[in-house]
Amino acid sequence: MKFIVKTTFCCFAIFAAFFAEAQQTSPNIAYVYPAGGQRGSTFKAIIGGRNFTGAERVIVTGGGVSVKVKEITVPAQQNDVPALLNKLEKEYILLHPEVKEEVQKLGNEGQAFLRKKIRSSPENVEAIAAVEASYFLRRLSGDAMAETVEVEITIDESADVSERNIMVLTPQGLSNPVKFMVGALPEVAEDSLREVARERASFKKNKGRWLHVYTQVLSYVLPSKKTETHVDLPVVANGQITEANTDTYSFDAKKGQKIVFSVQAQTLIPYISDAVPGWFQPVIIVRNSKGEEMAYNDDFYHHPDSLLLFEVPADGKYSVEIYDAIYRSREDFVYRLTIGEIPFVTGIFPLGGKTGSVDNFELSGYNLEAGTIQINMEDAGISTKYAENSLKDTAHMRLPMMVSSVDEIVSAAETEKLRNGGTLDGVDVNSLKPAELKIPNFANGRIVKKGQVDSYKFELEKGKKAVIEIFARRLGSPLDSFITVSDEGGKVLAQSDDVEDFSYGLVTHHADSRLEFTSPKSGSYVIRVYDTSGTASELHAYRLYIGEPAEDFELRTVPANINIAPGDSTVFNVHLFRKNGFDSPVILSAKNLPQGWALSGGVIGKGKDSARVTLTAPESEQRKIFPIQIVGNAVIGGKNVSRVSIPCEDMMQAFYYRHYVPAAQQNVCVNTAKIFGKRYDSLKFETDYLDKTLQIPIEGGKTFKIGRLNGKVAWNVKCNIESENGNLKVSKFYVSGNRMYVIINADPEKSKVGEMGRFILSFIAKKGRDFVQIASMPSWEYRIVAKQLNADKSPDEPPPPPPPKENNKKPKKKGGKKPSAVKPDGKSVAATEKNASETQKNAVSSTKKELPQTPKTPRKAKSEDQ
């Protein structure tokens, strides 16, 4: 369900506290540094991002990790430095009136003269230096990473070595989850950019050195920087690539050692929205004591993170350099570089197994003592699990596996390898008899020789269909597959190269093949599997699926952490991925939702691919965080099919591409931040219509009462309407008495009589230069009808009054006093308590007076839309 947003304005009375208490943007983490630590250790870390004001807790998932918040920094804004200078100048002139005339005489040089005067005060110099230093932090980082939460992290000795999520909790809610690693090896960490920046700002030559807001604040004199760090192996080195630097680590090694160098960078932060290609692209170079290059790595196959094995040629001192491939630098270019003669797993075979089985899997990698590992495939249905859960403390790549409910076989090459003592030396794999497939079946194979082609034979009756699909790149394999289907005579009847599957948010090159084959006649057919990249290795593994086309679906919920205030409604997205022609509606529900909570808009209609769902909390709800599951149910083949939605973050790559990146779990966070004041009593939405289908005429507007208003102080508020087809708009949003109304119009060119859908009303207000969301209403169902109907109302309630008429006349002055009326939206005019009856007509109130209450409801009159 794709919603399109349209906006209209209203100016009405609400609490003065609204401006300060309006719902802020949720906290957002850009990076955490260091992005992990050794179990059994305590260390300092810094979390960079935005909207961290009031941060009180930092949460790490998985258990065994505790975090203390030490300091929160919100750097000065761009205009804070000149604002302070102007303030000091005005204060100086008030204390020294004679200076004003001197400044005027000096003309263009007058301000420089005045600046010199105010800098003669040590207190002024200290104040200027403090603001300059604070703004320097923002300029060096950028707004998206300027704010920081500095913490102390303690990892228990017994904590599992694993990938976790770290999140920041503020009164405005829970932040996005970011990856955090718990490891077993000793760790070192270079100073963060924030620490370096503070050192520079306090450097004696830079103190109070204000030259220009935009550029020269970055031209601070730099203290000396350490260019090389010596480490003892094994170690995990944590760093940031900032200011186009190359980080260097030196170490001692002995001849014959096989040292692994593994970088985690894109693994930590998969996508960066404003950087090309969309992530930190690390490069590592190993040098000897003479500075000669001994080894180099950029990508490890299709993985952007570097990985290499270096066999030491002689005893001595060596170093490894790490930098960005295109010499960029940013504060969120965070890495973890593992160095040591350690076991390291790069791959596993096969890439999955049948549910309920306990199988032995072959390991590929470096310095491995055991070549196999036993894994229990306990999950039911086709789903993904991770082999690293069975590797305990062994370092490894990310190793996803697919669990299925159908029988499994291996390729002819793998069968021959077992017969030949674990090798294919001297074997012409392309001349082997094809392995035989049944429907349905999974086949596991590897392209281990360049030019290798794996063949599979299957039987299919005339007119029958079979889905044939490769799972390789989606399971971490470097294989770039290509498949063909041939008849017994070798004639190619169907083929497939790359097919996109956006349900896999961590895949950027969709290199897996898929096709749907219809048998032209009963008989035998042959599937052939190729690698189009011309490469081959033990890591080029795949799973080949064949089966009848079976309708199915998958769900993704965005964001992973849903923030909401008591009594509020909030909106989140559920995305649907349809498979094999599935076109039915999906009904959404929430598991583990407490009593009194409500989910609305939980339907993804036929042919739709997403829904905007609203979650409403009871007003009495207390602040807390709790997990939920969004579940989708649909009828497929007469049976009810249920699928759990995977929580995700919607991450942008390189200004354009978007990916749904999985998170550990779906959380709901009840905030302390209120929408319209501490008691939340100035605005009350009325949701009587939720169980009705609202009738909206295809021509003309329809007025709906949406709530009650009790308060004071006028303020501009925007009303957004989000509709599935972009065919609705709010033409009027107004207040009459203490009631709020909207007039909704349908676009005749985009609407059809009888068409149904859902829409959401949300409200935002201006805070500073930005607009912040202050409220949302639950999703409503609507139908487009042919003619104007009476406004929806309860049987005991009179129809709504007409919207206020525009009044462009300027108010007259009386007795020399300024009029109390204002025009915040350029249309409506407020009035004082004495014009209470006129206020009823104009539907606004003064910024200083109480909203007048109308004793009687006015008689129905023709509105502007009638």
N, C-alpha and C positions, 0 to 999 in steps of 0.2 A: 504494500500500500504506500504509494509515493505521495507525500503531501507537498503542496505548493503554498507558500506563505504570502499573504497580503496584509497590509497594515493600514489602520486609520487612527486618528487622534481623538482624545477627549480631555477636557480640563474639568476636574471635579474635586470635591472637598474630601480630604483624608487627613490623617494625623500629621502633625509637624515632625514627629519622630520617624515618619516614613522614610525621609531622605537618608537618615543615618541607619535605619533598621532594614532598608530594602535588601532583598536577597542578593548577595554578592555572587560573582562567578566562583565556582568551586575551586579549591586549590588544585594546582597542576604541577606535577614533577617533570622537569626536563632531564635531570640526571641525578645520580647519587655517586659520591666519590669519597673513599673507594667503594666500588660496587660489590663488595664482599669482604669476607675475612676468614681467618682460621678459627676453627672451633677451639674452645678453651682460651680465647683471647678477649681483651677489652681494648677498644681503639676509638678514636674520634673519626667522625664522618661528616660530610657536608652535603645537604640536599639542596639543589638549585631549582628554581621554578618561579611561580608567581602565586599571588593570593594566599600568602602564608601568615597574614596577620592573625595573631591569637592562637597560633599552632600550639597544641597542648599535648598531643600524643603522636608517636611514630610507631607504626605497627609493622611487624615482619611476620609473614605467614609461616606455617610449618612447625612452630614450637621450638623451644630451646634458645630463643633469642630475645633479649630485653634491651630496651632503648630508653635513654633519658634525654629529654630536650634541654639543651644548654643555652642556646642563644638564637634569637630570631632577628634577621636583618632585613629591613625594607629600605633600600637606598633612596636618596633624594632624587626628585624628578628634575627634568631639564631646566624648568623655570625657577627652581628653588634658589639657585645661586644668584641670578640677577635680582630676584625678588628680595633676597636678604640685603644685597648691596643697595638697592633702592630704599629699603626700610632704614638702613643705617645712615644713608645720605639725608633722608628727611629728618631723622632724629638729630643729626649733627646740625642741620640748618636751624631747627627749632631752638637748640641750645646756643647756637652761634649765628644770630640773624645777620650779622655783618658780612658773613661769608657769601650770602646769596648775591649781594651786589658785585662782589669780586668775581664770582662764577659767571655772572652775566657779562661782565667786562671782558673776560677771557674768551668768550665765544666758544668755538669748537674745542678749545683746550680747557674749558671750564670743568667738564666732568672729570678729566684726568687729574686736575687740581683738587677737586673734591674727593676723589678716590684716595689720593695721597693723604689728605687730611684724616679721613676715617681710618686709614691704616696706621696712623700714628698712635692709635689706642691698642695696647696689647690684647685687651679683651675682644676688640673687633677682629683683630688678626686671627685669634683663636676661633672665633665663631665662623669667620669666612673659611678658614682652613678645614674646619669640621664638615661644613656643607660641601666644599669642594671635594674633600676626600670621599664623602658619601656618594656624591654624584659620579665620581670617578669609577666606583664599583659598578654602577649601572651602565655607564658608557662602555666599560671593558667587557661586560657580560652580555648586554642587550636586554631589553625589557622581558623577554620570555624566560630568562634565566637569572634576572637581577636579584630577586629575593632569595634568601637562604635560611635554612634551618640547620643549625649545627648541633650535633647529637653525640652521645657516647653510647656505643654499642657493645654489649657483652654477649658472647656466644658460649653456651655451655659445652663442657667437654663431651657430653653425651649427644649433642645435637647431630642430626643426620647430615651427611655431606650431600647437598642437593641444591637445586635452583629454587629460590623463594620469590615472593613479591613483597615490596616495601611500599608503604602508603603513609601519608600525612593526614592527621585529623585536625580540623579547625572548627570554630563555631559555624562556619558555612558548609561544612560537610567533609567527606572523605575524598582524598585525591585519587587520581588514576594510579593503578599499580605499575611499578617499575621493577625490573629484575634485580635480584640481590642473591649473591652466591655464598654458600657456606662451604668452605674447603677444609682439607686436612693438612696442607703444606704450610710452612712458615711464609709470612707475607711482609713485604715492604711497600711503602707508599711515598711518592714524592709530594712536596708541598702542593696544595691546591692553588689554582689561579687566584682564588679569593684571598688566600694567605699572602701570596706574592703581591697582590694589589694593595693590601693593607700595609705591607712593608714599604712599598713605594710611596704611598700617600703620606706615611709618617717620616719618610726620608727627609733629613733636614733641609736639603736643597729644594725640596718640593713644597714645603709647608707654606700654605697660603699663596701658592703660585697660580693665580687665576689669570688666564689670557683670553680664551674664547670658548664659548659654550660648546661649539660643535666639533672642533678638531683638537685644539692644542691642549685641552685637558688630558689628552692621551700622550702628550709629549713630555711627560714627567721624566726626570733624570732616573735612570734605572740602576739599582744596586747590582752588584755582581751576582751571577747565577751559576750554580754548580752545573757542569756540563756532563759529568759521568758519575754513576753510582756503582760502587763495588758490592756484589752480592755473593753469598755462599749458597751453593746448590744442595738440594732442590729449593726452589723459591717461587712464589707468585709475586710479580712486580706490578704494582698499581700505578697508573699515571694518567695524565691528560695531555693531549697534543694541543698546545696553545701557542699563539704568537709565532706560528710557522716553525716551531722548534722540532728538533730531532732528539729523542730521549735515548740515552746510551747506558747500558749496564755491562760492567766488566765482571769476569769470573775466571777462576782457575780450573783447568781441566787436564785430564791425563789421556795419553794415547790409547785409542781403542774404545773410549767411552762413546756410547750412542745417546746423544743428548737431544731431547725433544724440546722444540720451541712451539708453543701453542698460544695464539692470541684469541681472546674473547673481546670483541668490539661491537660488531653488528649483532652478535648474539645478545649483548646487553641492551642495546637500543636499536631495535630492528629497523626503524624508519625515522628520518628527520625531515620535517616538512619543508624547510627552507634551505636545503643543501642538495647539491647534485653530485653523485647519482642518488642520494637519499639516505646515505649512511656514512660513517667513518670508514674509509678504505685503507686498512693498515698494510704496511710493507715492512718486512724485517730483513736485515742483512747481518750476517755473522762475519767478523773480521778477526785476523790474528793480531799478534802484538805489533806487527809492522804496519797495520792498517790495511792489509791486503784482503780483498773480498774472498771468503771461503764458501759461503752459501747464501742463497737469496730465495725469498718467496713472497709472492703477492697474494693471489687467490689459491685456495686448495680446491682444485676442480671448480665447481660452481659456487663454492662457499667464499664470500668476500673475506672472511677472517683467515689470517695466515697460519700455516702449519708446516713444519719441516723437521726432518730427522738429520742431525749432523754427527757424523762419525769423526771423532777428534784424531787428526793425523799425527800429533806430537804433543808432549807435555808442554804446558805454557799458559800464558794469559790470553784470553780471548774476550771479545765484546760482541754484543748484539745491539743493533740500532733499530728503532721503530719510529716511523713517521707516516704521514698520509701520502697516498700514492700520487696525488696531484697537489701536494704541498699546501693544503688548506689547514686551518686550525680553528678550533672552537672550544668553548668550555665544556660542551657535552661530548667532545671526542674523548671519551673515557675508555680505558682498556685494562685488561688483566692479562699479563704475559707470564705464562708458566714456563719455567726453565728447569730442566733436570733430567737425569738418567732414570726415568720413571716409566712404569707401564702406561701405555696410552692406547685406547681402543678407537679406531677410526671407522669401523663398520661391523655389521653383523649379517649372518646368512643362516636361514632364509629371513626375509623381511616380515615374517608373520607366521601364524599357525592357526589351527582349528581350536575353537573354544573348548575348554575343559581338558585339553591335553597338556602333558608335561614333557617338553621336548628339549633336546640338546641343540644349541645353536653355535655355529662356527664364528669365532672372533677374528677380525683383522686389525692390525695395528703395529705398535712398536714395543719392544722390550716386554712382550707378553710371556708369562710362564705357562699359562694354560691356554690352549687353543679353542676351548669350548666352554660354554656356560649353559646351565640348565634353567629354563624359565617356565613358569606355570602360566599357561594361557587361560586364565580363569574368566575373562570377560565374555559376555554373551553378545551375539549379533555382530555386525560389521562395525568395528570401532577401532580406535587407536590407543595403544599403550606405549610405554617407553622402556626400552631394554635397560637404560641406565639405572632404573629402580632396582635391578638385580645385580648391578656391578659394585655396589657398596662404595668403597673409597677409591676405586680405580678411575683415573682421569679418562675422559672420553669426549667424543663428539656428541651432538644430539642424535639419539638413535630411536626414532619413532618406528613402531611396528603395527601391523594391521591384524586384527583378530577377526576370524570369519566363522560362520556356522556350517560351511560346506567342506567336502573332502578336499585333500591336498595331494599333489604329486610334485615331482621335480623334473627338470628338463632332461633330455637324453644325454647332454654333456655332463650334467651333475651325476647322473647314474653311471656313466662311463668313468668318471673321475673316481668314484667309490670302488669300481671294479679294478681300476688301474693303480691302486695304492695311494690315492689322494693327489694324483697329478694327471695332466692332460698332455704331457710331453709326448710328441710323436703321434698324437691322435688327430686325425682330420675330422674335426667336430662337425663340419658342414655335410659330411657324408653319412652321419649317423641316422639311423631310422627314427622318424618322428615319434615323440612321446604321444601316447594316446590320452585324449581328454574325454570325459563324460560331462554332461550338462545337468547341473552346474558343477564347476570345478575351479580350483585355484591351482596354478602351476608356478613353481618357484625356479628361477634360473639366474644365470650371470653371463655377461659377455666378458670373458677373460682373455680372449685373443682378438687382435685387430682383424676385422673382416668376418668375425664369427657370426653365423646366423642360426638361431635356435628354431626348430620346427616342431609343430604340434598337429596331430590329426584328430578330427572329430567327425561324427555322423550327424546329418540333419535332414529331416524330411522336407519335401517340396512345400514352399510357402511358409515354412516356419521361420521365426526370427531368433537371432542370438545376439546378445550384447557382448562385445569383446573389448576388454579394457586393460591397459597397463597401469600399474601403480609402481612408480619408481622415484621420480623427482619429488613427488609428494611425500615419500618416505625417506628422503635424504640421500637418495642414490644419484650419482652423476650421470647415469644413463640418459641419453637423449633418444627416446625410442621412435621407431617407425615400424608399423605392422602392415602385413598384407594377408588377404585371404585368397587362395587359389583353388581351382578345381583339380581333379586327379591328373589332368593333362598339363598342369603348370600354368594355366591361364589365370592371370590376376583378375579377380572379380570385384575386390574392394580393397581400399587402403586408407591409412590414417597416419598423420604425423603428429602435430601438436594440437591439443584441445585444452582450452582454458577451464579451470575449476577454481572460482574465486572463493569457495568455502575454505580453502587452505590459505590463510592469511600470511603465512611466512614464506610462500612461494612467489618469486618474482619472474622466473622463466618457466612458463607452463610447458613442459617438454614431454608430458605423458600422452599416449595415443588412446583413442577410443573410436569405435565404430559400431553401427548396428547393421547386421548382415541378414538379408532375406534369401533363403535357399531357392535358387531357380529350379532345382530338381532334387529329388531324394538321392543321397549318396554321400561320399566322403569328401572332406575339404581339408586343406592344410593352412595353418597359420604360421607365418614366419615373423620372427622378431629380430630387428636390426638396431644398431646404434649409429645415428647419423653424424655424430661428432668425430668419428674415426678414432676414438679412444677405447681402451679396454683395461680392465683390472678386476681384482677380486671385489672391489667396491661397486662395480657396475651391475648391481643386483636389481631384480624386478619381481613383481607378482603379476601374473597374467590371469585375468578372470574371464570365464565364459559362462553365460547363463541366459535364460529367457528374460526378455525385458520386464522388469518388475518396478512398478511405480513406487516411489519413495520420496522422502524429503529430509532436509536438515535445517536447523534453525541456529541463528546467531543473535545474541542480545547485546545491544550497545546503549550505554556504557556498562562496564563491569560493576561499577559502584554507583548506585542510584541514591541521590541525595534528596531529602524531603524535610519540610518543617511540619510540626504538629498542625493538623487541620488543613493542610495544604494538599494540592494535587501536583504531581510532577510527571513529565513526559519522557518516555524512552522508546527506543526503536527495536523492533524484532524483524530480522531479515530472514527470508525464506529462500532456500535453494531447492528447486524442483528437479526431480530426476525421472528419466524414462517416461516422459509424457504426463506426469502427475499434474492435474489441473484443478483439483478439488479445493474447497475452502479448508482452512486450518483454524481450529478453535484453540485459543491460548488460555492458560490458567497459570496460577502461581502456587507452588508447593511451599509449605512452611510459613504462609502468610498469617500473622496474628489475627485474632478476632477483632472485628471492627474496621479492618482495612478493606479496600475495594479496588478491584482491577476493572477498568472499562476500556472499550475499544479493542478487546482481545479477539479480533477476527481478521484473518488474512483471507480476503475474498478470492473467488475463483479467478484465476489468471493474474492475480496480484503477487508481488514479490516482497512486500514488507508491510508493516503496520506501525502506526504511531499509537502507543499504548499509554494510558494514564493510570497512575497509581495514587490512591488517595488515603491519607493517614487520618485517624481520628484526632480530634482536638485535644483529647486527654492523654495522647501518647507521650511517653517519657523519652528522653534522649537515650539512644542505644544504637548498636550495630548488630544486624543479624543476617544470616545467609538465607537466600531463597533459591528456588529453581523455577524457571519459566518452562512450561511444558506445552507442546503442541499436540493436538489430537485431530486425526482425520480418518475418514472411512475410505479404505482401499480394498477393492475386491470384496465388498460386503463385510469386511472386518475392521474393527477399530485399531488404528495404529498410533502409538504414542512415541514422541521423540523429545528428549530433553535438550533445550537450547544451550549452546555453549556461550558463556559470558566472554565478551571481547571488548577491546578498545579499537575505535575507528582511528587509524593512524594514517597520516598523509605522507607520501614519499615524493620528494623533489617537486613540490608546488602543485602536483597534479594527481598522481596515482593514489588510490586509497586501498587500505587493507584492514581486514578484521583480524586483529591479533589476539589469540586466546589468552585468558587470564585464569588465575587459580580457582576463583569461585565468584559467584554472583552475590553481592552484598547490598543491603539497604541500610542507609545511615540516616537516622533521625537527628536533625540539626537543632541547635539552640537558636539559630538566627530566625527571627520572625519576618513575616512579609510586611505587615502594616502596623508595627508597634508592638510593644511588649505584651499587651493583653490580647492582641489579635481581634479587636472588637470593632474596628472601623469599617471593615469590609466583610460581608458575609455572602458567599455564593449560594444560590439556591439551585438545587439539582433535581427539581421535580420532574424535569423533562427527560431524565436519563432513561426511564423505562418507556418512553414514547419515541415514535419516529416523527421528527419535526418536518412539517410540510412547508416547503419553500417554493413559491411560485416562479415559473420560468421568466415571467416579466413582472416588474414592480418589486417592491421590497416587502419584507415581513419583519415585524417588530417582535422581539423577545425580551422578556424581563429576565435578567441574569443574576440579580442579587440586591441586597440592601446595603445602604451606606450610612454610617453614623460617625461623623467626625467633623474636622475643620481643616483649613489651610488648603488653598487650591494648588494643584500641581499638574503639569502636563503628563498624561499617560498615553501610551500607545496600545492599541488593541490589535493583535495579530489574529488572523484566521488562517488555519491550515486545513485545506481540503484535498481529498484524494486526487481530483482531476484539475485542481486550480480553477474551478468554475464558480467559486463563491467569494464574495468580498463583503466587508463591513462598511456600509455607506454612512452610518451614523453610530456614534457611541456617546451616550449622554446620560445625564442624571436629572430626574424630576422628583422633587421632594427628597425622600431618602431611598429612592429606587433607582437602580441602574438598568439601562436598556441598550440593546443593539438592534440596528436594522440591517438584516442580511439580504443581499441581492444575489441572484444567480446570473451568470453570463449566458445569455441566450445562445451565443455562438458555440459555447463549450458544453451546453447542457441539453439533455433530452428529457421529455416528460416520462416519468416512471423510473428514471435513473435513481439509484440509491448509493449512499456512501456514508462516510463519517467525516466530521470536522472537529477541530479543537480550537478553543479561544484561549489565548495567552496574553499577558499584560506586562509591559515593560515601561520603565520610567528612567528619566535622565539622571545620571550621577556624574558630576563633573562633565567631561567631554564624551562620556560613554553612556550607553543605555544598559541597564541591568534588568534581568527578568524578575518580576515581583510576584507573579501568580500565574497559574494555569487552571483551566477548568477541565473536568473529565470529558472524554470523547463522547460526542453525540452522533446519533444516526439521523440521516435526513433523506427525504425523498423529494425529487423535483415534481411539482404538480402544475396543472395547466392554468389555474386561476388563483387570484388573491383570496386567502382565507383569513378569518378573524384571528387576532393574536392569541397564542396559547395562554390560557389562564386557568386558574382554579375556579370552580363554580361560584364561589362566594366572593370573587374578586372582580372589581370593575376593570374595563379594558385599560391599557396603558395610555398615558397622555401623549400628545404629539411631541416630537422633538423640538428643541428650542429654535426659534427663528433668529436669523442673523440680524444683528443690530450694529450698524456701522456709525451711528451717531455718537459724537464725543460727548461725555457727560459735562454738564455745566458746573462751574464753580459757584459756591455760595459762601458768602461771608469771608472770602479770602482763604477758605480751607481747601486743601487738596481733596479731590474726590476719592472715595474709597474703592471705586470700581477699578479693575485691572483687566487687561486683555492678554492672558498668557498664551492663548492659542490663535490669536489674531481674529477670532470670530465671536466667541462668547464674551459677555460683560458681567462682572460680579456686582453685587449690591450689598448694601449694609443691612443691619437688622431692621431698620425702619422700612425698607422696601421689601418686606418678606413676600408680599403678593407678587411683586415683579420678579423676584428670584425664582418663583415657581415657573414663570414663563421663560426666563432666560437660562434656567438649569445650571447655574454656576453659583459660587459663593466667593466672598472676599477672602483674601489671604490672611486677614486678621480677625474676622468675625465668625461666630458660630453659624452653621448651616441652618437657615430658617425652616421650620416645620409648617407645612400647609395644613390647615385644619380640615379641609374638605378636598376630596378628589375632584378635579375639574371635569366638567362634562366632556364627553367625547367630541373632539373636533377633527376636522380634516387635517392630516399631516401634509408636509411638503411632498411626500412621496405619493399621496393620494390625489 
